Amino acid sequence: MAFARMLLKRLLWVIPVAFGVVTITFFTARVFNGDPAELYAPPEATAELLAMIRHDMGLDDPLPVQFVRYLGNLLHGDLGKSFSTGNSVAADLSNRLPATLELGMLGLLMAIACGLPLGVIAAVRRERWPDFLIRCVTLTGMAIPQFWIGLMLLFIFFVNLKWLPGPVGRLPLGIDPPPTVTGFMLIDTLVAGEPAKFWQALRALVLPTLTLAMCTLAPIARVTRSAMVEALQSDYVRTAYAMGHSNRVVWFRYCLRNALLPIITLIGGIIGFIFGGAVLIEAIFGWPGVGQYALQAIEQSDFAALQGFVIYASLLYVLAFLAVDILYLFVDPRMRT
């Protein structure tokens, strides 16, 4: 019952959070962005033509009227129609989401697979050369902007060495994508029985995945080290050693498990950042995901697309931290009371 109440309470919090995000985004986009009617009118357009375009877009009504209409459409699952693509925002997001998920899952798995062991090694070798080396690497990774890492990887592996493709998206130019089954390019190429395209899609994923992993493994390693250092100084660790347990058992069965709570919290935030669309990384590599979609919406003053993206991203963060709360119950039995 306690678990059900906690879950229901978290789900109910989604409503005011979503309403607040929708309200702030709606009015901010219209107050600070330009007039989208000017983007679709010819340079010599008259005032009458601009007024007609605004009327077709529904922008000639007062802002409160536009807001109430938008809320009514949201209750029916309608995120609006994108001014720039001419499609519904929901369709645009669903078409671009698989690209972001494919990149995000690979980058997150790589970051966790590298960040957790590095943090553990730095903690158990505290104040020795492995610790200093790992701390130097993680501090550098947190200090360097992600766009700089992506540009340097492109400069080295695409411009100079020519080992990997450039910022051309999910497949090189001139190669037709396979029939869409799942939306994940690696899976769809295998389902279509096209190993050559699978290899091309995998090569296109290397640089953006590596950039995303390098940007996220640094905080994972740092938090893992801090939590492990605190756990290693606990009384139950000394008791475990006194009972004759080996280092491996103490490090991974006792210390790492008790250090997981801050790590899970951090990973929850990273999931929201990645699957919400790593805007800079997708822009650098021409990746057709939701992050690039949001960037194009900002550049073109596409209110509907921008609002749809923000709603999607905010709900994603809420669900990510809801999953974190649920994982707490399994990792730490004390949370169940």
C-alpha positions as CSV (number, residue, x, y, z in Angstrom):
1,M,0.0,0.0,0.0
2,A,2.8,2.4,0.8
3,F,4.3,1.8,-2.6
4,A,1.0,2.4,-4.3
5,R,0.4,5.7,-2.4
6,M,3.9,6.9,-3.3
7,L,3.4,6.0,-6.9
8,L,0.0,7.8,-7.1
9,K,1.4,10.8,-5.3
10,R,4.3,11.1,-7.8
11,L,1.9,10.7,-10.8
12,L,-0.4,13.4,-9.5
13,W,2.5,15.8,-9.3
14,V,2.8,15.4,-13.1
15,I,-0.3,17.5,-13.6
16,P,0.8,20.8,-11.9
17,V,4.3,20.4,-13.3
18,A,3.0,19.9,-16.8
19,F,0.6,22.8,-16.5
20,G,3.4,25.1,-15.2
21,V,5.7,24.1,-18.0
22,V,3.0,24.6,-20.7
23,T,2.0,28.0,-19.3
24,I,5.6,29.4,-19.1
25,T,6.6,28.0,-22.4
26,F,3.4,29.3,-24.2
27,F,3.8,32.9,-23.1
28,T,7.6,33.0,-23.2
29,A,7.6,31.8,-26.8
30,R,5.1,34.4,-27.9
31,V,6.6,37.3,-26.0
32,F,10.3,36.9,-26.9
33,N,10.2,35.2,-30.3
34,G,9.6,37.0,-33.6
35,D,6.5,37.0,-35.7
36,P,6.3,33.6,-37.5
37,A,4.0,35.2,-40.1
38,E,7.0,37.1,-41.5
39,L,8.8,33.8,-42.1
40,Y,6.2,32.6,-44.5
41,A,5.4,35.9,-46.3
42,P,7.4,37.2,-49.2
43,P,9.6,40.2,-48.6
44,E,7.1,42.5,-50.4
45,A,4.1,41.3,-48.4
46,T,1.5,43.9,-47.5
47,A,0.0,44.4,-44.1
48,E,-3.2,42.7,-45.3
49,L,-1.3,39.6,-46.4
50,L,0.5,39.4,-43.0
51,A,-2.8,39.7,-41.2
52,M,-4.3,36.9,-43.4
53,I,-1.3,34.6,-42.5
54,R,-1.7,35.4,-38.8
55,H,-5.4,34.6,-39.0
56,D,-4.6,31.2,-40.7
57,M,-2.1,30.4,-38.0
58,G,-4.5,31.5,-35.2
59,L,-2.2,34.2,-34.0
60,D,-4.6,37.2,-34.4
61,D,-6.6,36.3,-31.3
62,P,-5.6,37.6,-27.8
63,L,-3.0,35.5,-26.0
64,P,-5.5,34.3,-23.3
65,V,-7.8,33.0,-26.1
66,Q,-4.9,31.3,-27.8
67,F,-3.8,29.7,-24.5
68,V,-7.2,28.4,-23.7
69,R,-7.5,26.9,-27.2
70,Y,-4.1,25.3,-26.9
71,L,-5.0,23.7,-23.5
72,G,-8.2,22.4,-25.0
73,N,-6.2,20.8,-27.9
74,L,-3.8,19.3,-25.4
75,L,-6.6,17.6,-23.5
76,H,-7.5,15.9,-26.8
77,G,-3.9,14.8,-27.4
78,D,-3.3,17.5,-30.0
79,L,0.1,19.2,-29.7
80,G,-0.7,21.5,-32.6
81,K,0.6,21.7,-36.1
82,S,4.2,22.7,-36.9
83,F,4.5,25.9,-39.0
84,S,7.8,24.9,-40.5
85,T,7.1,21.2,-41.5
86,G,3.3,21.4,-42.0
87,N,2.9,18.2,-40.0
88,S,1.4,17.6,-36.6
89,V,3.9,18.1,-33.8
90,A,3.1,14.7,-32.3
91,A,3.9,13.0,-35.7
92,D,7.2,14.9,-36.0
93,L,8.3,14.0,-32.5
94,S,7.3,10.3,-33.0
95,N,9.3,10.2,-36.2
96,R,12.4,11.7,-34.7
97,L,12.3,10.0,-31.3
98,P,13.8,6.7,-32.4
99,A,17.0,8.5,-33.6
100,T,17.4,10.2,-30.2
101,L,16.6,6.9,-28.4
102,E,19.1,4.9,-30.4
103,L,21.9,7.5,-29.9
104,G,20.9,8.0,-26.2
105,M,20.8,4.4,-25.2
106,L,24.2,3.6,-26.7
107,G,25.8,6.7,-25.2
108,L,24.3,6.0,-21.8
109,L,25.3,2.4,-21.7
110,M,28.8,3.3,-22.7
111,A,29.0,6.1,-20.0
112,I,27.7,3.8,-17.3
113,A,30.0,0.9,-18.4
114,C,33.0,3.2,-18.2
115,G,32.0,5.7,-15.4
116,L,31.1,3.2,-12.7
117,P,34.3,1.1,-12.9
118,L,36.4,4.3,-13.0
119,G,34.7,5.7,-10.0
120,V,35.2,2.4,-8.0
121,I,38.9,2.2,-9.0
122,A,39.4,5.8,-8.0
123,A,37.8,5.2,-4.6
124,V,39.6,2.0,-3.7
125,R,42.9,3.5,-4.9
126,R,42.3,6.8,-3.1
127,E,45.2,9.3,-3.1
128,R,47.3,7.0,-5.4
129,W,48.2,7.5,-9.0
130,P,45.0,5.7,-10.4
131,D,42.9,8.1,-8.4
132,F,44.8,11.2,-9.5
133,L,44.7,10.1,-13.2
134,I,40.9,9.3,-13.1
135,R,40.2,12.6,-11.3
136,C,42.2,14.5,-13.9
137,V,40.3,12.8,-16.7
138,T,36.8,13.4,-15.2
139,L,37.5,17.0,-14.3
140,T,38.7,17.6,-17.8
141,G,35.5,15.9,-19.2
142,M,33.3,18.1,-17.0
143,A,35.1,21.3,-17.9
144,I,35.3,20.9,-21.6
145,P,32.1,21.8,-23.5
146,Q,30.4,19.0,-25.3
147,F,30.4,20.8,-28.6
148,W,34.2,21.1,-28.4
149,I,34.6,17.4,-27.8
150,G,32.3,16.6,-30.8
151,L,34.2,19.1,-33.1
152,M,37.6,17.7,-32.1
153,L,36.4,14.1,-32.7
154,L,35.2,15.2,-36.2
155,F,38.5,17.0,-36.9
156,I,40.5,13.9,-35.9
157,F,38.6,10.9,-37.2
158,F,36.7,12.5,-40.2
159,V,38.9,15.4,-41.5
160,N,42.4,14.1,-40.8
161,L,42.2,10.3,-40.5
162,K,39.1,9.8,-42.6
163,W,38.2,6.7,-40.7
164,L,34.6,7.7,-39.9
165,P,31.8,9.5,-41.7
166,G,31.1,13.2,-41.0
167,P,28.0,15.0,-39.8
168,V,25.6,13.5,-42.3
169,G,23.0,12.0,-40.0
170,R,22.2,8.3,-39.5
171,L,23.3,7.1,-43.0
172,P,25.8,8.6,-45.5
173,L,24.4,10.8,-48.3
174,G,23.1,8.8,-51.2
175,I,22.2,5.7,-49.2
176,D,18.4,5.0,-48.9
177,P,17.2,4.0,-45.5
178,P,15.7,0.6,-45.0
179,P,12.0,0.1,-44.5
180,T,10.9,1.4,-41.1
181,V,10.0,-1.4,-38.7
182,T,11.2,-0.1,-35.3
183,G,12.7,3.2,-36.2
184,F,16.1,2.1,-34.9
185,M,18.5,2.1,-37.8
186,L,20.7,-0.7,-36.6
187,I,17.7,-3.0,-36.0
188,D,15.9,-2.1,-39.2
189,T,18.9,-2.7,-41.4
190,L,19.3,-6.2,-39.9
191,V,15.6,-6.9,-40.3
192,A,15.8,-5.9,-43.9
193,G,18.8,-8.2,-44.4
194,E,21.2,-5.4,-45.4
195,P,24.5,-5.9,-43.6
196,A,26.2,-3.2,-45.6
197,K,23.8,-0.5,-44.5
198,F,24.1,-1.9,-40.9
199,W,27.8,-1.2,-41.0
200,Q,27.3,2.3,-42.4
201,A,24.7,3.1,-39.7
202,L,27.0,1.7,-37.0
203,R,29.9,3.8,-38.3
204,A,27.7,6.9,-38.3
205,L,26.8,6.3,-34.7
206,V,30.4,6.0,-33.4
207,L,31.3,9.7,-33.1
208,P,28.0,11.1,-31.7
209,T,27.8,8.1,-29.3
210,L,31.4,8.7,-28.2
211,T,30.8,12.4,-27.7
212,L,27.7,11.8,-25.6
213,A,29.4,9.1,-23.5
214,M,32.5,11.3,-22.8
215,C,30.2,14.2,-21.7
216,T,28.2,12.0,-19.3
217,L,30.7,9.4,-17.9
218,A,32.7,12.2,-16.1
219,P,29.9,13.1,-13.6
220,I,29.0,9.4,-13.2
221,A,32.6,8.6,-12.3
222,R,32.9,11.6,-9.9
223,V,29.7,10.8,-8.0
224,T,30.6,7.1,-7.9
225,R,34.0,7.9,-6.4
226,S,32.5,10.3,-3.8
227,A,29.8,7.8,-2.7
228,M,32.3,4.9,-2.6
229,V,34.8,6.8,-0.5
230,E,32.1,7.6,2.0
231,A,30.9,4.0,2.0
232,L,34.5,2.6,2.5
233,Q,34.8,4.6,5.7
234,S,31.6,3.2,7.2
235,D,31.5,0.8,10.2
236,Y,29.9,-2.0,8.3
237,V,32.9,-2.1,5.9
238,R,35.3,-2.6,8.8
239,T,32.9,-5.3,10.2
240,A,32.9,-7.0,6.8
241,Y,36.7,-7.0,6.7
242,A,36.8,-8.3,10.2
243,M,34.6,-11.2,9.2
244,G,37.1,-12.2,6.5
245,H,35.4,-11.1,3.3
246,S,37.6,-10.4,0.3
247,N,38.1,-6.9,-1.2
248,R,35.8,-7.8,-4.2
249,V,32.9,-8.8,-1.9
250,V,33.3,-5.7,0.3
251,W,33.6,-3.3,-2.7
252,F,30.8,-4.6,-4.8
253,R,28.4,-6.3,-2.4
254,Y,28.5,-3.8,0.4
255,C,30.1,-0.5,-0.7
256,L,28.8,-0.1,-4.2
257,R,25.2,-1.2,-3.3
258,N,25.1,1.4,-0.5
259,A,26.6,4.0,-2.8
260,L,24.0,3.5,-5.5
261,L,21.4,6.1,-4.3
262,P,23.2,9.2,-5.5
263,I,24.4,7.4,-8.6
264,I,20.8,6.5,-9.5
265,T,19.7,10.1,-8.9
266,L,22.4,11.4,-11.2
267,I,21.6,8.9,-13.9
268,G,18.0,9.9,-13.8
269,G,18.9,13.5,-14.6
270,I,21.2,12.3,-17.4
271,I,18.4,10.2,-18.9
272,G,16.3,13.3,-19.1
273,F,19.1,15.2,-20.7
274,I,19.9,12.5,-23.2
275,F,16.4,11.4,-24.2
276,G,15.2,15.0,-24.1
277,G,17.5,15.5,-27.0
278,A,21.1,16.4,-26.7
279,V,20.6,19.6,-28.8
280,L,24.2,20.5,-29.4
281,I,25.4,17.0,-30.2
282,E,22.5,16.4,-32.6
283,A,23.2,19.8,-34.2
284,I,26.9,19.1,-34.6
285,F,26.4,15.7,-36.2
286,G,23.3,16.5,-38.2
287,W,21.4,13.9,-36.2
288,P,17.7,13.9,-37.0
289,G,16.5,13.6,-33.4
290,V,14.2,15.6,-31.2
291,G,17.0,17.9,-30.1
292,Q,17.6,19.1,-33.6
293,Y,13.9,19.4,-34.1
294,A,13.8,21.8,-31.0
295,L,16.7,23.8,-32.4
296,Q,15.0,24.3,-35.7
297,A,11.8,25.3,-33.9
298,I,13.7,28.0,-32.0
299,E,15.4,29.3,-35.2
300,Q,12.1,29.5,-37.1
301,S,9.9,30.7,-34.2
302,D,7.8,27.6,-34.6
303,F,5.6,28.0,-31.4
304,A,3.8,24.7,-31.7
305,A,6.9,22.6,-32.3
306,L,8.7,24.3,-29.4
307,Q,5.9,23.9,-27.0
308,G,5.4,20.2,-28.0
309,F,9.1,19.5,-27.4
310,V,9.1,21.2,-24.0
311,I,6.1,19.3,-22.9
312,Y,7.7,16.1,-24.1
313,A,11.0,16.9,-22.3
314,S,9.4,18.0,-19.1
315,L,7.2,14.8,-18.9
316,L,10.3,12.8,-19.7
317,Y,12.2,14.3,-16.7
318,V,9.2,13.7,-14.4
319,L,9.0,10.0,-15.5
320,A,12.8,9.6,-15.2
321,F,12.7,10.7,-11.6
322,L,9.6,8.7,-10.9
323,A,11.6,5.6,-12.1
324,V,14.4,6.8,-9.7
325,D,12.0,6.8,-6.8
326,I,10.9,3.3,-7.7
327,L,14.5,2.1,-7.9
328,Y,15.2,3.5,-4.5
329,L,12.7,1.0,-3.0
330,F,14.6,-1.9,-4.5
331,V,18.1,-0.7,-3.7
332,D,17.5,0.5,-0.2
333,P,15.0,-1.4,1.9
334,R,14.7,1.5,4.4
335,M,12.9,3.5,1.7
336,R,10.0,1.0,1.8
337,T,8.9,2.3,5.2
